[in-house]
Amino acid sequence: MKKTVLHIDASSGVSGDMLLGAFLDLGVPVEILHRAWKGITLDNYEAEIFETRKAGMRALRCRIKTDEKQGPRTWKQYEKLIKSSRLRQIIKDTALKLCRRLFEVEAEFHDIPLQQLHLHEMGGTDLLVDVLGTLAAEEYLKPLYITASEVNTGHGFIRFSHGHYPVPAPATAKLLEGVPIFQNEVSGELTTPTGALLITHLAKTFGSMPAMSLEKTGIGAGERDTSPHPNVIRIFQGTVEESIADFEDLYMVESNVDDSNPQILAFFMEKAFDQGALDVFFTPIFMKKNRPAVRLSLLAPASKLEELNRLFFTETTSIGLRYWKIQRQKLERKWKLVKIWKTPVKIKESFLDGKLYNYQPEFEDCKALAEKMKKPLKEVIAAAIQAYRK
């Protein structure tokens, strides 16, 4: 079975409107984007979509005009607007996560509490239009995975409300930590904070384009002219065989510690998952002088390796790490709903080449139902499996 994959060429930078143009050029219907925008009751925007040329290259421009005086500025306003929207829950949760991430980066840079921060250049309806449009396009295309090239940040200086800052902007630089970046002779800001936020969400790895059977290319244009270099972003859409697609390159990171508080290690695990670790586990071991110790093991994608390595040193007593590249194969996963005691419970199904290999009730669903019905958890799990088998 063939699966769709995407590769983003950010060799000329990335911004929210460039991504929207590229997705539309790939064939994502504009109605898909409008549906997402209307789901959050955005009525102070106008979308203008047209073909243009950048340094002779044809591209699609998605120009969004907004009344920024009506747009949200604080995290509380964004949170309320997204939570009260009619968006699907998965889009709502991801949009909240992304917008909060941008606020956290800005709050850290300005050294003020999150709730006191007001976004200026990046705030307002513009951010929501870019984030929701991109998430809607991703959901429509349903790629198995997305990869990206090294990211061109541009160079020089840009003017902010606080003064002149060097490129990349502080928020952009923070968001791109762990991502391969470069600069060429093109002056100015080529990658915006919103662009950095979105590409680090979309791409599971950064580097060369993976092998694929290329089907089509979407080209999105930026606003500026950077001749002789075209100010565009390209998204290559192709297919891979499912058996090939299920393998991915990851990194295993390990460290042995014999002088760390277990409560601190538990906190480290939570933080690691929050920052993109795919798996974290601890193994009891004995070290020199027969000291009881713990081996900390962490599975990470390449794009998160540097950030997670730094977390090791920040949150544990480790003074050295071992890490190496590994390959992981995972089964295709789907969800099926069953009802027990008139309550829906999700069942995770795992497939290889279209054949079912495993199924398991979702633990959190079963736990919540056990507490609600005041029944043993093992009885709820058994009932879910029985309902699924029927």
Secondary structure as UniProt FT lines:
FT   STRAND          2..9
FT   TURN            11..12
FT   HELIX           16..26
FT   HELIX           30..39
FT   TURN            40..41
FT   STRAND          45..54
FT   TURN            55..56
FT   STRAND          57..66
FT   HELIX           68..70
FT   HELIX           75..83
FT   HELIX           89..110
FT   HELIX           114..116
FT   TURN            121..122
FT   HELIX           125..141
FT   STRAND          145..148
FT   STRAND          151..152
FT   STRAND          154..155
FT   STRAND          157..160
FT   TURN            161..162
FT   STRAND          163..166
FT   HELIX           170..175
FT   TURN            176..178
FT   STRAND          181..182
FT   STRAND          187..189
FT   HELIX           193..202
FT   STRAND          205..206
FT   STRAND          213..221
FT   TURN            227..228
FT   STRAND          232..241
FT   HELIX           242..245
FT   STRAND          247..257
FT   HELIX           262..274
FT   TURN            275..276
FT   STRAND          279..287
FT   HELIX           288..290
FT   STRAND          291..300
FT   HELIX           302..304
FT   HELIX           305..315
FT   STRAND          322..329
FT   STRAND          332..340
FT   TURN            341..342
FT   STRAND          343..352
FT   TURN            353..354
FT   STRAND          355..361
FT   HELIX           363..373
FT   HELIX           377..389
//
